[in-house]
């Protein structure tokens, strides 16, 4: 098995099946630290650098919380405008990373340009974790989601997925790549202008992902064991920042919305509902306390998953 020590986490396309299970095993072992709200000293000599060129609540803070739970240190920026990369200089990824690598032992990067973390990894002597790159990928989020499925359902293979939202989204790309390693058919439901891109469909076919498409959640929800939802009303992920600036935002059409009534009348009784958040109105708040919702559990698991990844790439666990 390839060691995780020193490894970049850039994409789930290069993750092998046994590596998913290795990460899940480490997450399960570290989970009690987070569940008991304790800190350990596992990474007390290590520092995480956060390099966020795009806003984030969960990804940055979950990585930071994970580092604190393992006794490590954190430095970095949450807004590139406060750095030379976001001012007049527009400092390059190379020049920025050639500094950051001396400030810590691992870097988590979110960027509005697809491939920016890959570019960083070319120049960095410390591991780079992709915290979301443009429309590219969001590997740590989908690792979190798969871990949530494993913990909630006791298995991953043999479960049928329904993915609803904007299929250009980075989470959807990482999801497709990940499911190529499992026996998990998936149905995608998206507005026509946000449907799977032809090149991505070709990749899924090449990776032997068993996928289909439907127009309305009602056509696919009855068969789904896992329902994963993302917004169709959302900002432009290729911008460093997309302000709402008083503009009206649209409502989510019924085709892409998971309501309490839909779950009660059409969904499997033991299906689980995931959303990486933030949400708009695609999952109304009254769904939160139904038995299907698992997005708060997913949020907790987001910390646990980042603990596992940091422990692995920093060589504290093998
Ligand atoms: N799920 C997720 O990536 O959330 P943030 O944009 O808040 O990091």
Boltz pocket constraint, residues with backbone or C-beta under 6 A from the ligand:
constraints:
  - pocket:
      binder: B
      contacts: [[A, 55], [A, 56], [A, 57], [A, 58], [A, 59], [A, 60], [A, 131], [A, 132], [A, 141], [A, 276], [A, 277], [A, 278]]
      max_distance: 6.0
